[in-house]
C-alpha cells in the first residue's frame, strides 16, 4: 500500500509541473511531450504495482503450511522405538526412580551414611572414646521385564568395605521369589531388618550367632490365611556357601581350603497385621558344615561397635565337625507401643570332643510419643518390620517422629572347657525421625554383669550418638 501512495503523490507532482510548463513558450514543446510520455509510463507502473500488491495479499491469506509437515523426515521410525528412547523419572518421596517408557526396565540408586560418636565410662579396663563412619553404602537395584529383579550394594568403610547384597531374583511365580547371589540367609528378625530400621544403634549381642550374608540360592513363599489381608505367613529356604569375603584360609597353616556348605530355613506367621496391630511369631534353623577350615569363634563387646576389644569370647574352637543354630522370634505392636524378643541357641559338634551349647536372648520395648506404629511398617511378603514414616514430617507442619526404646540382652559363651563368659546388657535410647530420610539417635548402654571369662566383673557403660541419612 505504501508503494501505491508514493507513486500517486509523485504523479500528482509531475502533473502540477506539466500544467505550469504548458503556459511557457513554444520552445519548450518538445520537453512537454517527453514529460507527457514519462507521466504515462509512471501511471502504467503504478497500475502494475497495485496488481502485484493485490496478489501478495491473496498469497498471505492462504493457510500456512504446518511446520511439522515441512520438517517431517523422509523415513519415519516406529512408534515403539520413539517410546523406548525416553526415560521417565519419578520419586516415592525418599528415592528417585528411573524407568524406560515401555516399562521393561527400571532402576533406582540409593545409599546410606551412619556417622557415630562414642564415649565410654570405663570400669576395670579402658576403652577408647572415638568417632567413626559406621556405614557408607551405595546401591543400584531395579527390575527387568517385570519378573526379574537385581541389586548390587557396596560398603566403603574401612575393613568392612566390599560387596554386601549382590543378587538376581525371579518373581514370575505367584507369591514366590527365587534369589541367586550374595544375600542374607533367612534367619532372625533383627538380622533380616535393615540397619537403617532397627530401633537401636547396634543389634543385640546374640546377633553374633545369626548367620548373615552368604553366596547361595534361596526360595521364598508368602501368603495369608483364608484370603484375609489381616494375616500373613512366610516360608523361606536356602542353600549357601560362604560370604564373598570369606576365602576359607586356615588360620594356622595359611592354606586355602574348601569352603563350608549350609542350609537355612525360616517360617513366620502374623496372626494379626493391621496399621495399628501386629502379632508376629517366627522360627528359624540353620545347619552348616564348616569345610576344611573347621575353626569357630563367637564373641561380644559392649554393643558399641567402636570398642576395641571383646568382653566375652570363646576363643578359637577347633575340630568342628558341624554346627547348627535355632532361633525363636516374636513381635507385638499395639498402636504406638511394641515389644520384640528373640532367643538363639548354637550347638557345635566336634571330632572326638564333647559337643558345645551356647545361647542368648534379648527383649525390648518401643514407644512412639508422636503416635506412629511399628505395625504399619510390617512387610507381609518377608515377615520383617521395616522403617516407619513420621505422621507429621519436619517442614510439613510437624516435628517428625519421636521414639523411646529400652532393651535387655543376655549371651552365654561358656560350656564344657570353654570359659567364654556370660554378659548382661541394658540399653536406653531415643530416636528422632525428622522425615523418611533422616534419623538421629542416642543410646546409653550399661553392661550390668560379666561372669566368667578373662573380663569377669568388668562393667563399663557407653554413650552413643548417631546421625543417619538414607537416600
PAVEX-64846 format. One record per residue (C-alpha): residue number from 1; residue in three letters; x, y, z. Coordinates in Angstrom, 3 decimals. Example, Ala and Ser with C-alpha at 12.3 -4.5 7.8 and 13.67 -1.06 7.14 Angstrom:
2
(1, 'ALA', (12.300, -4.500, 7.800))
(2, 'SER', (13.670, -1.060, 7.140))
***
This chain:
471
(1, 'UNK', (0.000, 0.000, 0.000))
(2, 'UNK', (2.894, 2.413, 0.694))
(3, 'UNK', (4.271, 1.839, -2.800))
(4, 'UNK', (0.887, 2.835, -4.408))
(5, 'UNK', (0.595, 6.012, -2.302))
(6, 'UNK', (4.148, 7.090, -3.121))
(7, 'UNK', (3.533, 6.579, -6.849))
(8, 'UNK', (0.288, 8.603, -6.769))
(9, 'UNK', (1.931, 11.543, -4.972))
(10, 'UNK', (4.796, 11.537, -7.419))
(11, 'UNK', (2.344, 11.510, -10.339))
(12, 'UNK', (0.403, 14.478, -8.922))
(13, 'UNK', (3.598, 16.404, -8.515))
(14, 'UNK', (4.508, 15.817, -12.148))
(15, 'UNK', (1.040, 16.925, -13.312))
(16, 'UNK', (1.500, 20.171, -11.456))
(17, 'UNK', (4.813, 20.772, -13.183))
(18, 'UNK', (3.293, 19.929, -16.552))
(19, 'UNK', (0.476, 22.437, -16.108))
(20, 'UNK', (2.966, 25.161, -15.443))
(21, 'UNK', (5.056, 24.190, -18.399))
(22, 'UNK', (2.057, 24.451, -20.782))
(23, 'UNK', (1.987, 28.180, -20.092))
(24, 'UNK', (5.502, 28.591, -21.389))
(25, 'UNK', (6.534, 29.405, -24.931))
(26, 'UNK', (6.783, 27.097, -27.941))
(27, 'UNK', (10.430, 26.466, -27.420))
(28, 'UNK', (9.618, 24.057, -24.645))
(29, 'UNK', (7.043, 21.971, -26.542))
(30, 'UNK', (9.449, 19.104, -27.086))
(31, 'UNK', (10.162, 18.953, -23.399))
(32, 'UNK', (6.417, 18.852, -22.624))
(33, 'UNK', (5.973, 15.882, -24.930))
(34, 'UNK', (8.732, 13.985, -23.186))
(35, 'UNK', (7.222, 14.749, -19.780))
(36, 'UNK', (3.823, 13.549, -21.001))
(37, 'UNK', (5.320, 10.240, -22.095))
(38, 'UNK', (7.060, 9.913, -18.755))
(39, 'UNK', (3.728, 10.613, -16.999))
(40, 'UNK', (2.043, 7.807, -18.930))
(41, 'UNK', (4.841, 5.365, -18.070))
(42, 'UNK', (4.573, 6.246, -14.386))
(43, 'UNK', (0.792, 5.669, -14.440))
(44, 'UNK', (1.347, 2.252, -16.033))
(45, 'UNK', (3.987, 1.406, -13.383))
(46, 'UNK', (1.591, 2.446, -10.620))
(47, 'UNK', (-1.095, 0.124, -12.007))
(48, 'UNK', (1.359, -2.781, -12.151))
(49, 'UNK', (2.450, -2.187, -8.549))
(50, 'UNK', (-1.178, -2.259, -7.466))
(51, 'UNK', (-1.696, -5.599, -9.200))
(52, 'UNK', (1.407, -7.088, -7.519))
(53, 'UNK', (0.299, -5.857, -4.092))
(54, 'UNK', (-3.126, -7.444, -4.572))
(55, 'UNK', (-1.514, -10.786, -5.441))
(56, 'UNK', (0.654, -10.596, -2.298))
(57, 'UNK', (-2.436, -10.066, -0.144))
(58, 'UNK', (-4.101, -13.151, -1.638))
(59, 'UNK', (-0.984, -15.268, -1.009))
(60, 'UNK', (-0.737, -14.155, 2.635))
(61, 'UNK', (-4.394, -15.010, 3.174))
(62, 'UNK', (-3.708, -18.677, 2.205))
(63, 'UNK', (-3.485, -21.255, 5.164))
(64, 'UNK', (0.095, -21.688, 6.460))
(65, 'UNK', (1.948, -24.936, 5.778))
(66, 'UNK', (2.302, -26.865, 9.066))
(67, 'UNK', (5.885, -26.801, 10.409))
(68, 'UNK', (5.681, -30.421, 11.454))
(69, 'UNK', (4.857, -31.424, 7.882))
(70, 'UNK', (7.593, -29.278, 6.455))
(71, 'UNK', (10.132, -30.817, 8.813))
(72, 'UNK', (8.819, -34.367, 8.567))
(73, 'UNK', (11.703, -36.792, 7.952))
(74, 'UNK', (11.786, -38.793, 4.794))
(75, 'UNK', (11.799, -42.061, 6.842))
(76, 'UNK', (9.540, -42.466, 9.890))
(77, 'UNK', (10.733, -44.508, 12.902))
(78, 'UNK', (8.329, -46.989, 14.524))
(79, 'UNK', (6.409, -45.563, 17.484))
(80, 'UNK', (7.774, -48.149, 19.858))
(81, 'UNK', (11.354, -47.092, 19.085))
(82, 'UNK', (10.495, -43.491, 19.919))
(83, 'UNK', (8.989, -44.606, 23.270))
(84, 'UNK', (11.940, -46.846, 24.078))
(85, 'UNK', (14.325, -43.908, 23.793))
(86, 'UNK', (12.569, -41.971, 26.575))
(87, 'UNK', (13.409, -42.257, 30.271))
(88, 'UNK', (10.825, -41.402, 32.905))
(89, 'UNK', (11.869, -40.136, 36.342))
(90, 'UNK', (9.675, -40.420, 39.446))
(91, 'UNK', (10.037, -40.224, 43.224))
(92, 'UNK', (8.285, -42.067, 46.046))
(93, 'UNK', (9.180, -39.296, 48.479))
(94, 'UNK', (12.567, -40.650, 49.511))
(95, 'UNK', (14.107, -42.274, 46.413))
(96, 'UNK', (14.474, -41.324, 42.748))
(97, 'UNK', (13.426, -43.992, 40.269))
(98, 'UNK', (14.237, -44.174, 36.562))
(99, 'UNK', (12.245, -46.227, 34.067))
(100, 'UNK', (12.029, -46.770, 30.321))
(101, 'UNK', (8.750, -45.591, 28.778))
(102, 'UNK', (7.868, -49.133, 27.679))
(103, 'UNK', (8.119, -50.351, 31.300))
(104, 'UNK', (10.660, -53.080, 30.528))
(105, 'UNK', (13.449, -51.595, 32.616))
(106, 'UNK', (13.556, -49.547, 35.796))
(107, 'UNK', (16.171, -48.897, 38.438))
(108, 'UNK', (16.982, -46.717, 41.401))
(109, 'UNK', (20.191, -45.548, 43.047))
(110, 'UNK', (20.403, -45.133, 46.803))
(111, 'UNK', (22.600, -45.457, 49.831))
(112, 'UNK', (23.150, -44.724, 53.496))
(113, 'UNK', (25.578, -42.908, 55.789))
(114, 'UNK', (25.759, -43.706, 59.516))
(115, 'UNK', (28.069, -41.351, 61.437))
(116, 'UNK', (28.742, -42.339, 65.085))
(117, 'UNK', (30.424, -40.938, 68.170))
(118, 'UNK', (31.002, -42.952, 71.374))
(119, 'UNK', (32.151, -42.056, 74.889))
(120, 'UNK', (32.900, -44.832, 77.406))
(121, 'UNK', (32.515, -44.844, 81.149))
(122, 'UNK', (35.263, -47.336, 81.984))
(123, 'UNK', (35.232, -49.772, 84.879))
(124, 'UNK', (38.092, -52.277, 85.365))
(125, 'UNK', (39.666, -51.712, 81.956))
(126, 'UNK', (39.907, -48.921, 79.438))
(127, 'UNK', (38.015, -48.481, 76.176))
(128, 'UNK', (38.928, -45.794, 73.694))
(129, 'UNK', (36.462, -42.977, 73.006))
(130, 'UNK', (36.079, -42.074, 69.379))
(131, 'UNK', (34.027, -41.381, 66.285))
(132, 'UNK', (33.624, -43.213, 63.017))
(133, 'UNK', (31.642, -43.602, 59.826))
(134, 'UNK', (29.912, -46.823, 60.812))
(135, 'UNK', (28.416, -47.425, 57.370))
(136, 'UNK', (28.685, -45.716, 53.985))
(137, 'UNK', (26.945, -47.651, 51.231))
(138, 'UNK', (25.745, -47.138, 47.670))
(139, 'UNK', (23.390, -49.482, 45.850))
(140, 'UNK', (21.724, -49.913, 42.491))
(141, 'UNK', (18.566, -52.016, 42.248))
(142, 'UNK', (15.908, -52.466, 39.627))
(143, 'UNK', (13.525, -54.588, 37.594))
(144, 'UNK', (13.881, -56.150, 34.156))
(145, 'UNK', (10.811, -57.157, 32.110))
(146, 'UNK', (8.550, -57.260, 35.217))
(147, 'UNK', (9.753, -60.644, 36.518))
(148, 'UNK', (13.475, -60.091, 37.170))
(149, 'UNK', (14.917, -58.035, 39.994))
(150, 'UNK', (18.535, -57.202, 40.767))
(151, 'UNK', (20.561, -55.402, 43.405))
(152, 'UNK', (24.204, -54.560, 43.937))
(153, 'UNK', (25.304, -52.818, 47.152))
(154, 'UNK', (28.830, -51.770, 48.109))
(155, 'UNK', (30.214, -50.763, 51.507))
(156, 'UNK', (33.040, -48.177, 51.534))
(157, 'UNK', (34.090, -48.027, 55.199))
(158, 'UNK', (37.481, -49.317, 56.296))
(159, 'UNK', (37.968, -53.034, 56.875))
(160, 'UNK', (34.252, -53.617, 56.248))
(161, 'UNK', (34.464, -52.367, 52.661))
(162, 'UNK', (33.275, -54.602, 49.868))
(163, 'UNK', (30.138, -56.058, 48.337))
(164, 'UNK', (27.071, -56.539, 50.504))
(165, 'UNK', (23.924, -57.538, 48.615))
(166, 'UNK', (24.601, -58.690, 45.060))
(167, 'UNK', (21.889, -60.867, 43.553))
(168, 'UNK', (19.437, -61.652, 40.761))
(169, 'UNK', (15.848, -62.554, 41.692))
(170, 'UNK', (12.987, -64.095, 39.730))
(171, 'UNK', (9.439, -63.126, 40.735))
(172, 'UNK', (7.404, -64.594, 37.865))
(173, 'UNK', (5.600, -67.175, 40.032))
(174, 'UNK', (2.709, -66.060, 42.225))
(175, 'UNK', (3.764, -65.205, 45.800))
(176, 'UNK', (7.215, -66.681, 45.173))
(177, 'UNK', (10.735, -65.283, 44.898))
(178, 'UNK', (13.835, -67.189, 43.766))
(179, 'UNK', (17.140, -65.478, 44.551))
(180, 'UNK', (20.688, -66.277, 43.396))
(181, 'UNK', (23.761, -64.379, 44.578))
(182, 'UNK', (25.071, -62.896, 47.812))
(183, 'UNK', (22.245, -62.071, 50.217))
(184, 'UNK', (21.098, -62.593, 53.803))
(185, 'UNK', (20.237, -66.085, 54.940))
(186, 'UNK', (16.635, -66.299, 56.234))
(187, 'UNK', (17.343, -66.165, 59.971))
(188, 'UNK', (16.456, -63.749, 62.816))
(189, 'UNK', (14.037, -60.827, 62.742))
(190, 'UNK', (16.712, -58.381, 63.852))
(191, 'UNK', (19.341, -59.588, 61.373))
(192, 'UNK', (16.931, -59.521, 58.439))
(193, 'UNK', (15.830, -55.976, 59.330))
(194, 'UNK', (17.960, -53.300, 57.681))
(195, 'UNK', (20.451, -51.439, 59.868))
(196, 'UNK', (18.522, -48.335, 58.789))
(197, 'UNK', (15.417, -49.604, 60.586))
(198, 'UNK', (16.490, -51.351, 63.810))
(199, 'UNK', (15.437, -49.109, 66.738))
(200, 'UNK', (18.861, -49.272, 68.444))
(201, 'UNK', (22.191, -48.067, 67.137))
(202, 'UNK', (23.625, -51.604, 67.282))
(203, 'UNK', (21.969, -55.016, 67.206))
(204, 'UNK', (21.797, -57.094, 70.395))
(205, 'UNK', (24.754, -59.232, 71.452))
(206, 'UNK', (23.109, -62.537, 70.370))
(207, 'UNK', (23.291, -61.355, 66.767))
(208, 'UNK', (26.759, -62.949, 66.938))
(209, 'UNK', (25.009, -66.302, 66.446))
(210, 'UNK', (22.833, -65.248, 63.486))
(211, 'UNK', (24.139, -66.095, 60.005))
(212, 'UNK', (24.275, -63.069, 57.739))
(213, 'UNK', (25.077, -62.756, 54.018))
(214, 'UNK', (26.428, -65.680, 52.014))
(215, 'UNK', (26.544, -66.778, 48.383))
(216, 'UNK', (23.726, -69.181, 47.612))
(217, 'UNK', (20.303, -69.813, 46.168))
(218, 'UNK', (17.062, -69.349, 48.079))
(219, 'UNK', (13.318, -69.566, 47.616))
(220, 'UNK', (10.700, -67.540, 49.476))
(221, 'UNK', (6.975, -68.181, 49.595))
(222, 'UNK', (4.350, -65.964, 51.227))
(223, 'UNK', (0.598, -65.623, 51.554))
(224, 'UNK', (-2.262, -65.240, 54.023))
(225, 'UNK', (-4.863, -67.366, 55.741))
(226, 'UNK', (-8.210, -67.794, 54.009))
(227, 'UNK', (-7.685, -64.727, 51.856))
(228, 'UNK', (-7.645, -62.452, 54.910))
(229, 'UNK', (-5.498, -59.341, 54.463))
(230, 'UNK', (-5.190, -59.140, 58.252))
(231, 'UNK', (-2.991, -62.247, 58.384))
(232, 'UNK', (0.219, -63.329, 56.675))
(233, 'UNK', (2.786, -66.122, 56.553))
(234, 'UNK', (6.233, -66.606, 55.002))
(235, 'UNK', (8.374, -69.693, 54.361))
(236, 'UNK', (11.997, -69.402, 53.231))
(237, 'UNK', (14.728, -71.912, 52.495))
(238, 'UNK', (18.197, -71.642, 51.008))
(239, 'UNK', (21.458, -73.472, 50.342))
(240, 'UNK', (24.565, -71.372, 50.973))
(241, 'UNK', (28.302, -71.468, 50.651))
(242, 'UNK', (30.280, -68.748, 52.387))
(243, 'UNK', (30.307, -64.976, 52.076))
(244, 'UNK', (32.046, -63.140, 49.260))
(245, 'UNK', (34.849, -62.022, 51.584))
(246, 'UNK', (35.352, -65.481, 53.144))
(247, 'UNK', (38.363, -67.109, 51.499))
(248, 'UNK', (38.400, -70.302, 53.579))
(249, 'UNK', (42.040, -69.793, 54.610))
(250, 'UNK', (43.226, -71.913, 57.532))
(251, 'UNK', (44.309, -69.607, 60.346))
(252, 'UNK', (47.172, -71.918, 61.373))
(253, 'UNK', (48.609, -73.039, 58.021))
(254, 'UNK', (47.566, -70.154, 55.773))
(255, 'UNK', (46.418, -72.694, 53.162))
(256, 'UNK', (43.168, -72.046, 51.277))
(257, 'UNK', (40.684, -74.867, 51.773))
(258, 'UNK', (37.279, -75.938, 50.517))
(259, 'UNK', (34.528, -73.701, 51.804))
(260, 'UNK', (31.732, -74.922, 54.025))
(261, 'UNK', (28.175, -75.601, 52.976))
(262, 'UNK', (24.983, -74.840, 54.880))
(263, 'UNK', (21.207, -74.800, 54.693))
(264, 'UNK', (18.932, -72.285, 56.412))
(265, 'UNK', (15.154, -72.046, 56.711))
(266, 'UNK', (12.651, -69.754, 58.392))
(267, 'UNK', (8.900, -69.770, 58.872))
(268, 'UNK', (6.949, -66.794, 60.181))
(269, 'UNK', (3.298, -66.061, 60.769))
(270, 'UNK', (1.424, -62.866, 61.520))
(271, 'UNK', (-1.843, -63.817, 63.163))
(272, 'UNK', (-2.864, -60.154, 63.219))
(273, 'UNK', (-1.480, -57.447, 60.962))
(274, 'UNK', (-3.177, -54.076, 60.541))
(275, 'UNK', (-1.998, -50.468, 60.552))
(276, 'UNK', (-2.125, -50.398, 64.362))
(277, 'UNK', (-1.944, -54.054, 65.466))
(278, 'UNK', (0.649, -56.765, 64.909))
(279, 'UNK', (1.281, -60.208, 66.360))
(280, 'UNK', (4.204, -61.942, 64.648))
(281, 'UNK', (5.852, -65.260, 65.521))
(282, 'UNK', (8.802, -66.908, 63.798))
(283, 'UNK', (11.108, -69.897, 63.944))
(284, 'UNK', (14.365, -70.472, 62.075))
(285, 'UNK', (17.002, -73.168, 61.787))
(286, 'UNK', (20.401, -73.355, 60.131))
(287, 'UNK', (22.880, -76.210, 59.695))
(288, 'UNK', (26.434, -75.804, 58.419))
(289, 'UNK', (29.461, -77.935, 57.677))
(290, 'UNK', (32.407, -75.558, 58.098))
(291, 'UNK', (34.503, -77.366, 55.479))
(292, 'UNK', (38.221, -77.945, 55.832))
(293, 'UNK', (38.689, -74.802, 57.889))
(294, 'UNK', (36.935, -76.228, 60.943))
(295, 'UNK', (37.508, -73.422, 63.444))
(296, 'UNK', (34.841, -71.203, 65.014))
(297, 'UNK', (34.866, -68.141, 67.274))
(298, 'UNK', (31.972, -66.358, 68.991))
(299, 'UNK', (32.399, -63.092, 70.927))
(300, 'UNK', (30.579, -59.957, 72.094))
(301, 'UNK', (31.571, -56.460, 73.142))
(302, 'UNK', (29.621, -53.581, 74.743))
(303, 'UNK', (27.083, -53.153, 71.892))
(304, 'UNK', (29.240, -50.227, 70.766))
(305, 'UNK', (30.997, -51.088, 67.523))
(306, 'UNK', (33.919, -48.751, 68.090))
(307, 'UNK', (35.006, -50.762, 71.160))
(308, 'UNK', (38.493, -52.118, 70.513))
(309, 'UNK', (38.075, -55.426, 72.351))
(310, 'UNK', (35.517, -58.045, 73.431))
(311, 'UNK', (34.141, -58.599, 76.920))
(312, 'UNK', (33.181, -62.253, 76.365))
(313, 'UNK', (34.706, -64.642, 73.813))
(314, 'UNK', (35.010, -68.373, 73.196))
(315, 'UNK', (38.386, -68.009, 71.543))
(316, 'UNK', (39.108, -70.299, 68.597))
(317, 'UNK', (37.128, -73.560, 68.771))
(318, 'UNK', (38.871, -76.252, 66.728))
(319, 'UNK', (37.921, -79.701, 65.389))
(320, 'UNK', (34.391, -78.614, 64.481))
(321, 'UNK', (32.505, -81.295, 62.569))
(322, 'UNK', (29.335, -79.253, 62.069))
(323, 'UNK', (27.196, -76.760, 63.959))
(324, 'UNK', (23.607, -75.604, 63.961))
(325, 'UNK', (21.639, -72.535, 65.080))
(326, 'UNK', (17.981, -72.411, 66.084))
(327, 'UNK', (16.011, -69.247, 66.730))
(328, 'UNK', (12.636, -68.128, 68.027))
(329, 'UNK', (11.274, -64.615, 67.454))
(330, 'UNK', (8.170, -62.625, 68.414))
(331, 'UNK', (6.923, -59.104, 67.668))
(332, 'UNK', (3.786, -57.485, 69.062))
(333, 'UNK', (2.567, -53.960, 68.391))
(334, 'UNK', (-0.427, -52.134, 69.854))
(335, 'UNK', (-0.681, -48.662, 68.406))
(336, 'UNK', (2.470, -46.693, 69.388))
(337, 'UNK', (3.691, -49.447, 71.759))
(338, 'UNK', (5.609, -52.545, 70.647))
(339, 'UNK', (7.579, -55.441, 72.097))
(340, 'UNK', (10.139, -57.665, 70.352))
(341, 'UNK', (12.223, -60.580, 71.552))
(342, 'UNK', (14.432, -63.388, 70.232))
(343, 'UNK', (16.180, -66.474, 71.549))
(344, 'UNK', (19.050, -68.171, 69.667))
(345, 'UNK', (20.859, -71.392, 70.549))
(346, 'UNK', (24.023, -72.672, 68.877))
(347, 'UNK', (25.062, -76.345, 69.034))
(348, 'UNK', (28.585, -77.345, 67.969))
(349, 'UNK', (29.544, -80.943, 67.221))
(350, 'UNK', (33.301, -81.652, 67.452))
(351, 'UNK', (35.527, -84.531, 66.362))
(352, 'UNK', (36.418, -86.731, 69.391))
(353, 'UNK', (35.378, -83.983, 71.808))
(354, 'UNK', (32.144, -83.182, 73.694))
(355, 'UNK', (29.634, -81.003, 71.905))
(356, 'UNK', (29.149, -77.381, 72.938))
(357, 'UNK', (25.978, -75.350, 73.514))
(358, 'UNK', (25.870, -71.538, 73.560))
(359, 'UNK', (22.768, -69.351, 73.748))
(360, 'UNK', (21.348, -65.908, 74.345))
(361, 'UNK', (18.269, -63.745, 74.132))
(362, 'UNK', (17.030, -60.169, 74.154))
(363, 'UNK', (13.722, -58.378, 74.708))
(364, 'UNK', (12.958, -54.737, 74.042))
(365, 'UNK', (10.098, -52.250, 74.158))
(366, 'UNK', (9.366, -49.226, 71.963))
(367, 'UNK', (7.021, -46.255, 72.413))
(368, 'UNK', (6.354, -43.632, 69.751))
(369, 'UNK', (5.482, -40.406, 71.553))
(370, 'UNK', (4.094, -38.971, 68.295))
(371, 'UNK', (1.656, -41.824, 67.577))
(372, 'UNK', (3.404, -43.859, 64.861))
(373, 'UNK', (3.141, -47.663, 64.970))
(374, 'UNK', (5.644, -50.328, 64.020))
(375, 'UNK', (2.687, -52.419, 62.883))
(376, 'UNK', (2.297, -50.142, 59.850))
(377, 'UNK', (5.915, -50.884, 58.860))
(378, 'UNK', (5.458, -54.671, 58.763))
(379, 'UNK', (6.147, -56.169, 55.319))
(380, 'UNK', (3.943, -59.217, 54.843))
(381, 'UNK', (5.970, -60.772, 52.000))
(382, 'UNK', (9.112, -61.002, 54.170))
(383, 'UNK', (7.782, -61.135, 57.727))
(384, 'UNK', (10.118, -58.288, 58.715))
(385, 'UNK', (9.424, -54.907, 60.330))
(386, 'UNK', (10.815, -52.095, 58.210))
(387, 'UNK', (11.294, -48.374, 58.889))
(388, 'UNK', (8.453, -46.113, 59.999))
(389, 'UNK', (7.299, -42.920, 58.262))
(390, 'UNK', (6.619, -39.896, 60.505))
(391, 'UNK', (2.956, -38.914, 60.638))
(392, 'UNK', (3.961, -35.232, 60.642))
(393, 'UNK', (7.365, -34.782, 58.958))
(394, 'UNK', (9.525, -31.814, 59.848))
(395, 'UNK', (8.920, -28.995, 57.387))
(396, 'UNK', (5.418, -30.206, 56.547))
(397, 'UNK', (3.676, -28.773, 59.575))
(398, 'UNK', (5.110, -31.218, 62.116))
(399, 'UNK', (8.175, -32.058, 64.148))
(400, 'UNK', (8.866, -35.581, 62.898))
(401, 'UNK', (8.562, -38.799, 64.912))
(402, 'UNK', (9.971, -39.362, 68.417))
(403, 'UNK', (10.604, -42.842, 69.869))
(404, 'UNK', (11.757, -44.130, 73.265))
(405, 'UNK', (13.322, -47.612, 73.431))
(406, 'UNK', (14.679, -49.940, 76.126))
(407, 'UNK', (16.369, -53.361, 75.779))
(408, 'UNK', (17.765, -56.127, 77.973))
(409, 'UNK', (20.156, -58.657, 76.443))
(410, 'UNK', (21.958, -61.797, 77.628))
(411, 'UNK', (24.589, -64.007, 75.993))
(412, 'UNK', (26.271, -67.130, 77.388))
(413, 'UNK', (29.549, -68.297, 75.816))
(414, 'UNK', (30.616, -70.825, 78.448))
(415, 'UNK', (30.258, -74.600, 78.158))
(416, 'UNK', (32.480, -77.620, 78.873))
(417, 'UNK', (36.103, -76.437, 78.862))
(418, 'UNK', (35.210, -73.195, 77.037))
(419, 'UNK', (35.066, -70.381, 79.604))
(420, 'UNK', (33.988, -67.550, 77.336))
(421, 'UNK', (31.858, -65.780, 79.941))
(422, 'UNK', (28.296, -64.523, 80.289))
(423, 'UNK', (27.248, -60.924, 79.666))
(424, 'UNK', (24.121, -58.928, 80.565))
(425, 'UNK', (23.388, -55.533, 78.968))
(426, 'UNK', (20.734, -52.875, 79.444))
(427, 'UNK', (20.209, -50.160, 76.826))
(428, 'UNK', (18.089, -46.999, 76.835))
(429, 'UNK', (17.609, -44.914, 73.715))
(430, 'UNK', (15.751, -42.120, 71.992))
(431, 'UNK', (15.251, -41.731, 68.237))
(432, 'UNK', (14.169, -38.655, 66.265))
(433, 'UNK', (12.974, -39.145, 62.690))
(434, 'UNK', (12.567, -35.698, 61.039))
(435, 'UNK', (11.388, -37.384, 57.822))
(436, 'UNK', (11.758, -40.649, 55.888))
(437, 'UNK', (15.422, -39.942, 55.069))
(438, 'UNK', (16.899, -38.623, 58.315))
(439, 'UNK', (17.329, -40.084, 61.783))
(440, 'UNK', (19.226, -39.003, 64.913))
(441, 'UNK', (19.733, -41.472, 67.789))
(442, 'UNK', (21.141, -41.542, 71.313))
(443, 'UNK', (21.820, -44.787, 73.228))
(444, 'UNK', (23.044, -45.396, 76.743))
(445, 'UNK', (24.452, -48.930, 77.136))
(446, 'UNK', (25.143, -50.312, 80.598))
(447, 'UNK', (26.976, -53.637, 80.954))
(448, 'UNK', (25.234, -54.969, 84.047))
(449, 'UNK', (27.393, -58.024, 84.597))
(450, 'UNK', (30.203, -60.108, 83.095))
(451, 'UNK', (30.514, -63.507, 84.738))
(452, 'UNK', (33.422, -65.795, 83.805))
(453, 'UNK', (35.982, -65.330, 81.107))
(454, 'UNK', (39.011, -63.052, 81.064))
(455, 'UNK', (36.973, -59.894, 81.839))
(456, 'UNK', (34.894, -61.174, 84.726))
(457, 'UNK', (33.443, -58.344, 86.799))
(458, 'UNK', (34.163, -55.629, 84.214))
(459, 'UNK', (31.026, -53.476, 83.893))
(460, 'UNK', (31.638, -50.475, 81.608))
(461, 'UNK', (28.997, -48.171, 80.142))
(462, 'UNK', (28.855, -46.305, 76.851))
(463, 'UNK', (27.125, -43.250, 75.411))
(464, 'UNK', (26.445, -43.444, 71.670))
(465, 'UNK', (25.283, -40.814, 69.182))
(466, 'UNK', (24.360, -41.389, 65.543))
(467, 'UNK', (23.404, -39.163, 62.614))
(468, 'UNK', (21.900, -41.145, 59.755))
(469, 'UNK', (20.830, -40.279, 56.233))
(470, 'UNK', (19.204, -42.687, 53.782))
(471, 'UNK', (18.726, -41.796, 50.119))
***
